[in-house]
């Protein structure tokens, strides 16, 4: 164990505890809405194999909870910065090789998305 100063506390989690801590964080996750939108779209694209169906379904549920808009079954979009959250989700569900994150400056039929996210 590392030497700690008087005002430091070290907590070591068991494997079960780590799973609970991660679940707690992912369940409370939210995407912050900035005061001003930067007019960029964050896109998440994935192709998760059938043998990982549970992870794929969990990812879709989480993206919907985070208010992503589903463009297609495996393509979701959001107007606000969220890369750190997507990276975290990819690690938790162990799907990093099957997921891509990108930023778009424009997209066709943008008015539908602007309306959905109330960005007027």
Number of C-alpha atoms within 10 A of each C-alpha: 5 5 7 9 7 6 5 7 7 9 5 8 11 9 9 8 11 12 12 13 13 13 13 11 11 15 11 7 14 13 16 9 10 10 6 8 13 11 12 15 20 18 21 20 17 19 14 19 11 9 8 12 11 12 18 20 12 13 21 19 13 17 19 13 12 15 17 23 17 16 12 9 10 15 16 20 22 21 24 19 18 16 16 10 15 19 15 15 20 18 12 16 14 13 20 16 11 13 16 16 15 11 16 12 9 10 10 7 8 11 12 10 18 13 10 13 14 8 12 8
